[in-house]
């Protein structure tokens, strides 16, 4: 079985949740994504789009206050 350096790094951070990138780099998650036909690049694009939308909404909300 291949070792995943990011997963290994996450194990060293006691009491902290893994980052989304660390989760998505996990071989088991990658296997499930492959089985479901989820492409990492497309998922990364979707996540970036949602982040941008949330940032925009937060700025608009702050400006309205």
N, C-alpha and C positions, 0 to 999 in steps of 0.2 A: 504494500500500500504506500502511495506517495505521501510524503509529509507536506503539509501546507504551512509555510512560514508565517503567514498572517494568522492562521488559526492557532499556531503555537504561540504567537505573540499575545493573542487574546487570552489564552489560558493563564498567562503570567500576570494579568491585571485582576487581582482578587477583588471581588465586590463590585466590579464594573461590568456593564452589559457590553457585548461585542458591538462594533460598529456595523452599519448596514453593509459596507464594503467587505468586512470580514465575514459576515454571514453569507454574502453572495459568492465569496471565494471558497466557501466550504465545499469539498467534493460531493458530499451527500446532497446539498442544496443544488449544486450544478447538475447532478444526475437527475433529480426530480424536475428541474427546469428543462433539461434535454428531453425527458420523457413527455413533458407537457408541451413541448414545442416553443418554449420561451427562450428568446435570444437575449443574451446579456446586453448587447449593444442597444437593442430596442428598449429593454427595461431601463438601462441607464438614461436613454433619451427621455423616456416617460418620467422618470424620477426628476431629472433636471427641469423638465417643463412644469411639473407640479411645484417644485421648489420656487421657480421663477414666479409662478402665479401666486403662491402664498406670500412671497416677498412683496409683490406688487399690491396685493390686498392689504397687507400690514401697513405699507406706506400710505395707502389711500385712507385707511382707517385712522392712522396717526394724524394725517393732514386734516381730517374732518373734525378732530377733537379740539 
